[in-house]
Amino acid sequence: MPKYQMIAPNVPNMPWQDKPENEVLAGPLWRYSENPIIDRNPIPGVARIFNSAVIPYEGAFIGVFRGEQTDGIPHIYLGRSQDGIHWDFEKDKIPFVDEEGNSFISAYAYDPRLVKVEDTYYIIWCQDFYGAAIGMAKTQDFKKFVRVESPFIPFNRNAVLFPRRVNGKYIMMSRPSDSGHTPFGDIFISQSPDMTFWGMHRHVMSRGSNWWESLKIGGGAAPIETSEGWLLFYHGVSGTCNGYVYSIGGAILDIDNPSVVKYRCKNFLLTPEKWYEERGFVPNVTFPCATIHDPETGRIAIYYGAADSYVGLAFGNLDEIVDYIKDNSSVSWTDTEPGKR
C-alpha cells in the first residue's frame, strides 16, 4: 500500500525502468540506462532538441520540443511517441495562429511546458515580447494551436501552469528576470479567473543557501498533486569558476495555498554527472520540464534537458521522493510566509 497518493489519471503504460541494484545513488532518482533518449540532429534543420515537455495523450504520448535550428534560432516542434522514449517529430515547427486563424509565430520560442487543465492543453514558453517574456497557446486536438494573450510583461521566464484551479483560480508559476542571462531569480505564482488577466502575485521561494541553488531557481515540471501537497521539481543554478551548473531540486507546496512551501529539500535530486549532462553545447545542465506519473504504482518519470543538447529521462517512486524531501527539508522564513507584502 503506497504511503502517499497522487491525484491524477492513471498511466499504466508510462515509461519505466527499475532502480539499478548495484549503483550508488546520490538521491531518490535514477537515470534511464539508455540516455539520452533524444540525440543531436534529430530532424533536418534542427541541431538539438532539449528542455522539452511531454504528456499522455490518447493511450500514447505527445510532446512539445525546443528545437534549436541550425541557424541558432529556437522554435517549438511537435513530437509523438508510443512508449514515451522513442519519438517521431513533425518536420516543421508548430504553426501557431491567432484567434482569427491568422499565422502568429513568434520570432523565437524556447523551453516549452505542456499542461492539461480541464479539457484544454496549454503550451507555455519563453519568447520575444519586446524582451524575454512568456508566450501561451491552447489546443484541444494538437492540430490547431491558438495563441492566447501573454500573461506577463517582460522580463520573465520559466512559466509553468498548475494542472487544476486552486480556490477557483488558474495558477501559474514564473521566474521574473532581466533581459540577459539572468544572474538571479526567485519563483513566484500568479492567479487568474479566466486565463487572460493575471494578478494576485505571490512569492514562493527564494534562491537557496545550498551551493547547487545559490544563484537562481526556476520552475520545472508542472506540479504533481499529492496527499502531502504539490510536489514540485524545479531547477537550481550555481555559479562556478567554469560557468553555471543546473541541478534538479524538489519541494512540496501547500495544496490550498501554493505560495507556502511545506518542505524543501536541501540536497539536489539530480545534478550533472553523466557525459551527456556535463558535455554539450552548454555544459553541466540538468533542466526538468515534464513528468509522466502513475498514481496506481507511484511511479514518476522526469524528462529533463541535458547540456542544452539532449533529452534525458530519470525515474523515481513517489513515496521515496516525498520521504527524501521531508527527511532533508530546510525551509526559510521567506519560503513559509504567504508571499504577500
C-alpha positions as CSV (number, residue, x, y, z in Angstrom):
1,M,0.0,0.0,0.0
2,P,1.6,3.4,-1.0
3,K,2.3,5.8,1.8
4,Y,1.3,8.8,-0.2
5,Q,-1.2,9.3,-3.1
6,M,-1.1,11.2,-6.3
7,I,-4.3,12.8,-7.6
8,A,-4.1,12.3,-11.4
9,P,-5.3,9.9,-14.1
10,N,-3.6,6.5,-14.2
11,V,-0.9,6.0,-16.9
12,P,-0.2,2.2,-16.8
13,N,1.9,2.3,-20.0
14,M,4.2,5.1,-18.7
15,P,7.9,4.7,-19.5
16,W,9.7,2.9,-16.6
17,Q,13.0,1.2,-15.7
18,D,13.5,-0.3,-12.2
19,K,16.1,1.1,-9.9
20,P,19.6,-0.3,-10.5
21,E,20.6,-2.7,-7.8
22,N,24.4,-2.1,-7.7
23,E,24.6,1.6,-8.4
24,V,25.2,4.1,-5.6
25,L,22.6,6.9,-5.9
26,A,23.0,10.4,-4.6
27,G,19.3,10.8,-4.1
28,P,15.9,9.2,-4.8
29,L,16.2,9.4,-8.6
30,W,17.9,7.2,-11.1
31,R,18.7,7.7,-14.8
32,Y,17.4,5.7,-17.7
33,S,20.3,3.4,-18.7
34,E,19.8,4.3,-22.4
35,N,20.0,8.1,-22.0
36,P,19.9,10.3,-23.9
37,I,16.6,9.4,-25.4
38,I,16.9,12.2,-28.0
39,D,20.3,12.8,-29.6
40,R,21.7,15.6,-31.7
41,N,20.4,16.4,-35.2
42,P,17.1,14.7,-34.7
43,I,15.4,16.0,-37.8
44,P,16.6,18.0,-40.8
45,G,17.3,21.7,-39.9
46,V,17.3,21.1,-36.2
47,A,20.7,20.7,-34.5
48,R,19.5,19.9,-31.0
49,I,16.3,19.1,-29.0
50,F,16.3,19.7,-25.3
51,N,14.3,21.4,-22.4
52,S,11.0,19.9,-23.7
53,A,7.7,18.7,-22.3
54,V,5.5,15.6,-22.8
55,I,2.1,14.4,-21.7
56,P,0.0,11.3,-22.0
57,Y,-2.4,11.5,-24.9
58,E,-4.9,9.0,-26.4
59,G,-3.2,6.0,-25.0
60,A,0.3,7.1,-26.1
61,F,2.4,10.3,-25.6
62,I,2.7,13.7,-27.2
63,G,5.2,16.5,-26.6
64,V,6.3,20.0,-27.4
65,F,10.0,20.2,-28.0
66,R,12.6,23.0,-28.0
67,G,14.2,22.6,-31.4
68,E,17.3,24.6,-31.8
69,Q,17.5,25.2,-35.5
70,T,20.8,25.0,-37.4
71,D,20.6,28.8,-37.7
72,G,20.6,29.1,-33.9
73,I,17.0,30.2,-33.6
74,P,14.9,28.1,-31.3
75,H,11.3,27.1,-32.1
76,I,8.8,24.6,-30.8
77,Y,8.2,21.3,-32.6
78,L,5.5,18.6,-32.1
79,G,6.5,15.0,-31.3
80,R,4.6,11.8,-30.8
81,S,5.6,8.5,-29.2
82,Q,4.1,5.1,-28.4
83,D,6.3,4.5,-25.4
84,G,7.5,7.9,-24.2
85,I,11.1,7.1,-25.1
86,H,11.3,6.8,-28.9
87,W,10.0,10.0,-30.6
88,D,8.8,10.9,-34.1
89,F,8.8,14.7,-34.8
90,E,6.9,16.9,-37.2
91,K,9.4,18.3,-39.7
92,D,8.0,21.9,-39.4
93,K,7.7,24.0,-36.3
94,I,4.2,24.3,-34.7
95,P,2.1,26.6,-36.8
96,F,0.6,28.9,-34.1
97,V,-2.3,31.1,-35.2
98,D,-4.2,33.9,-33.6
99,E,-7.9,33.9,-32.6
100,E,-8.9,34.7,-36.2
101,G,-6.8,31.9,-37.6
102,N,-4.0,34.0,-39.0
103,S,-0.4,32.8,-38.7
104,F,1.1,34.1,-35.4
105,I,4.5,32.6,-34.9
106,S,6.9,34.3,-32.5
107,A,10.4,35.3,-33.6
108,Y,11.8,32.7,-31.3
109,A,10.4,30.3,-28.7
110,Y,12.1,28.0,-26.2
111,D,11.8,25.9,-23.1
112,P,8.1,24.9,-23.6
113,R,5.9,23.3,-21.0
114,L,2.7,21.4,-21.8
115,V,-0.1,21.1,-19.2
116,K,-3.7,19.9,-19.4
117,V,-6.2,22.0,-17.4
118,E,-9.7,20.7,-17.6
119,D,-10.4,19.9,-21.2
120,T,-7.7,22.1,-22.8
121,Y,-4.0,21.6,-23.3
122,Y,-1.8,24.7,-22.8
123,I,1.7,25.3,-24.2
124,I,3.7,27.9,-22.3
125,W,7.1,29.0,-23.5
126,C,9.6,31.9,-23.4
127,Q,9.6,34.3,-26.4
128,D,10.2,37.8,-27.6
129,F,7.6,40.3,-26.3
130,Y,9.8,43.4,-26.6
131,G,12.1,41.5,-24.3
132,A,12.1,37.9,-23.0
133,A,8.6,37.1,-21.7
134,I,6.0,34.3,-21.6
135,G,4.0,33.1,-24.6
136,M,1.0,30.9,-24.4
137,A,-1.2,28.8,-26.8
138,K,-4.0,26.4,-26.4
139,T,-5.2,23.3,-28.2
140,Q,-7.7,20.5,-27.8
141,D,-6.7,18.3,-30.7
142,F,-3.0,19.0,-31.3
143,K,-3.9,20.1,-34.8
144,K,-4.9,23.7,-34.3
145,F,-2.8,25.8,-31.9
146,V,-4.3,29.2,-30.9
147,R,-2.2,31.8,-29.3
148,V,-3.7,33.5,-26.2
149,E,-2.7,36.7,-24.5
150,S,0.8,36.9,-23.0
151,P,0.3,36.7,-19.2
152,F,3.1,39.0,-18.1
153,I,5.1,41.9,-19.4
154,P,8.9,41.5,-19.8
155,F,11.0,40.2,-18.3
156,N,10.0,36.7,-17.3
157,R,10.9,33.0,-17.9
158,N,10.1,29.5,-16.7
159,A,6.3,29.8,-16.7
160,V,4.5,26.6,-15.5
161,L,0.8,26.1,-15.1
162,F,-0.7,24.1,-12.3
163,P,-2.9,21.2,-13.6
164,R,-6.1,22.4,-12.0
165,R,-7.6,25.5,-10.5
166,V,-6.9,26.3,-6.8
167,N,-9.7,28.1,-5.0
168,G,-11.4,28.7,-8.3
169,K,-8.4,30.4,-9.9
170,Y,-5.9,29.3,-12.5
171,I,-2.4,29.3,-11.1
172,M,0.8,29.9,-13.0
173,M,4.4,29.8,-11.7
174,S,7.1,32.0,-13.2
175,R,10.5,33.5,-12.6
176,P,10.8,37.3,-13.1
177,S,14.1,38.1,-14.7
178,D,16.0,40.6,-16.7
179,S,16.9,40.9,-20.4
180,G,20.1,38.9,-20.3
181,H,21.2,35.5,-19.0
182,T,19.7,36.3,-15.6
183,P,22.2,36.0,-12.8
184,F,19.4,36.0,-10.2
185,G,15.8,34.8,-9.7
186,D,13.1,33.6,-7.3
187,I,9.9,31.7,-8.0
188,F,6.5,33.4,-7.9
189,I,2.9,32.4,-8.6
190,S,0.2,34.4,-10.2
191,Q,-3.6,33.8,-10.3
192,S,-6.2,34.3,-13.0
193,P,-10.0,33.9,-13.1
194,D,-10.0,33.4,-16.9
195,M,-6.5,32.6,-18.2
196,T,-6.3,36.1,-19.6
197,F,-5.9,38.5,-16.7
198,W,-3.2,37.6,-14.2
199,G,-2.6,39.1,-10.8
200,M,-2.6,38.4,-7.0
201,H,1.1,37.7,-7.4
202,R,2.8,35.8,-4.6
203,H,6.4,34.9,-3.8
204,V,7.0,31.2,-3.4
205,M,10.7,30.5,-2.9
206,S,14.0,32.4,-3.0
207,R,17.3,31.1,-4.3
208,G,18.7,28.8,-1.6
209,S,21.8,28.9,0.6
210,N,22.8,25.5,-0.7
211,W,25.6,25.5,-3.3
212,W,23.5,24.0,-6.1
213,E,20.8,26.7,-6.0
214,S,22.7,29.7,-4.6
215,L,22.4,31.8,-7.8
216,K,18.8,31.4,-9.0
217,I,16.0,29.0,-9.2
218,G,13.1,28.4,-11.6
219,G,10.0,26.2,-12.1
220,G,10.4,22.9,-13.9
221,A,7.7,20.3,-14.5
222,A,4.0,21.1,-13.8
223,P,3.4,20.4,-10.0
224,I,2.0,17.0,-9.2
225,E,-1.0,17.0,-6.8
226,T,-0.3,14.6,-3.9
227,S,-1.8,13.8,-0.5
228,E,1.2,15.8,1.0
229,G,0.8,18.9,-1.2
230,W,2.0,20.0,-4.6
231,L,5.2,18.1,-5.5
232,L,7.4,20.4,-7.4
233,F,10.6,19.6,-9.4
234,Y,12.5,22.8,-10.1
235,H,15.9,23.8,-11.3
236,G,18.6,25.4,-9.1
237,V,21.6,27.2,-10.5
238,S,25.1,27.7,-9.0
239,G,27.9,29.8,-10.3
240,T,31.4,28.2,-10.6
241,C,34.7,29.3,-12.0
242,N,33.8,27.3,-15.1
243,G,30.3,28.7,-15.5
244,Y,26.8,27.9,-14.4
245,V,25.6,24.4,-13.1
246,Y,21.9,23.5,-13.4
247,S,20.6,20.8,-10.9
248,I,17.2,19.4,-10.2
249,G,15.6,20.1,-6.8
250,G,12.4,19.2,-5.1
251,A,9.9,20.9,-2.8
252,I,6.3,20.4,-1.6
253,L,3.9,23.3,-1.6
254,D,0.7,23.7,0.4
255,I,-2.2,22.2,-1.5
256,D,-4.6,25.2,-0.9
257,N,-2.1,28.0,-0.8
258,P,0.8,27.0,-3.0
259,S,2.8,30.2,-2.2
260,V,3.6,28.5,1.1
261,V,6.4,25.9,1.0
262,K,5.9,23.0,3.4
263,Y,9.1,21.1,2.6
264,R,12.1,22.0,0.5
265,C,15.0,19.6,0.0
266,K,18.4,21.0,0.9
267,N,20.0,18.4,-1.4
268,F,19.7,18.3,-5.1
269,L,17.7,15.4,-6.5
270,L,19.8,15.2,-9.7
271,T,23.0,17.1,-10.7
272,P,25.2,16.8,-13.8
273,E,27.3,13.7,-13.6
274,K,26.9,11.8,-16.9
275,W,28.7,12.7,-20.1
276,Y,25.5,13.9,-21.8
277,E,24.9,16.3,-18.9
278,E,28.4,17.5,-18.4
279,R,29.4,17.8,-22.1
280,G,27.4,19.6,-24.7
281,F,26.5,23.0,-26.2
282,V,26.1,24.4,-22.7
283,P,27.8,22.0,-20.3
284,N,26.6,21.0,-16.8
285,V,22.9,21.2,-17.2
286,T,20.0,19.1,-15.9
287,F,16.8,21.1,-16.6
288,P,13.4,19.4,-15.7
289,C,10.4,20.3,-17.9
290,A,7.9,17.5,-17.5
291,T,6.8,14.4,-15.7
292,I,4.8,11.3,-16.6
293,H,3.3,9.8,-13.4
294,D,1.1,6.9,-12.5
295,P,-0.9,7.1,-9.2
296,E,-1.6,3.3,-9.2
297,T,2.1,2.4,-8.9
298,G,3.5,5.7,-7.6
299,R,6.0,5.8,-10.5
300,I,7.3,9.1,-11.7
301,A,9.4,9.7,-14.9
302,I,11.1,13.1,-15.2
303,Y,12.0,14.5,-18.6
304,Y,15.0,16.9,-18.5
305,G,17.2,18.8,-20.8
306,A,20.9,17.8,-20.7
307,A,23.7,20.2,-21.6
308,D,21.4,22.1,-23.9
309,S,22.0,19.2,-26.4
310,Y,19.9,16.2,-25.4
311,V,16.8,15.0,-23.6
312,G,17.3,12.6,-20.6
313,L,14.9,10.6,-18.6
314,A,15.1,9.9,-14.8
315,F,12.8,7.8,-12.6
316,G,11.7,7.7,-9.0
317,N,9.0,6.5,-6.7
318,L,6.5,8.9,-5.1
319,D,7.0,7.5,-1.5
320,E,10.8,7.6,-1.7
321,I,10.9,11.1,-3.3
322,V,8.5,12.6,-0.7
323,D,10.2,11.0,2.2
324,Y,13.6,12.1,0.9
325,I,12.4,15.7,0.6
326,K,10.8,15.7,4.0
327,D,13.8,14.0,5.7
328,N,16.2,16.5,4.2
329,S,13.9,19.6,4.3
330,S,15.3,23.0,5.2
331,V,12.8,25.9,4.7
332,S,13.5,29.6,5.3
333,W,11.0,32.2,6.6
334,T,10.6,33.5,3.0
335,D,9.5,30.0,2.0
336,T,6.8,29.6,4.6
337,E,5.3,33.1,4.6
338,P,2.3,33.7,2.4
339,G,4.4,35.7,-0.1
340,K,2.5,38.9,0.1
341,R,4.0,42.2,1.2
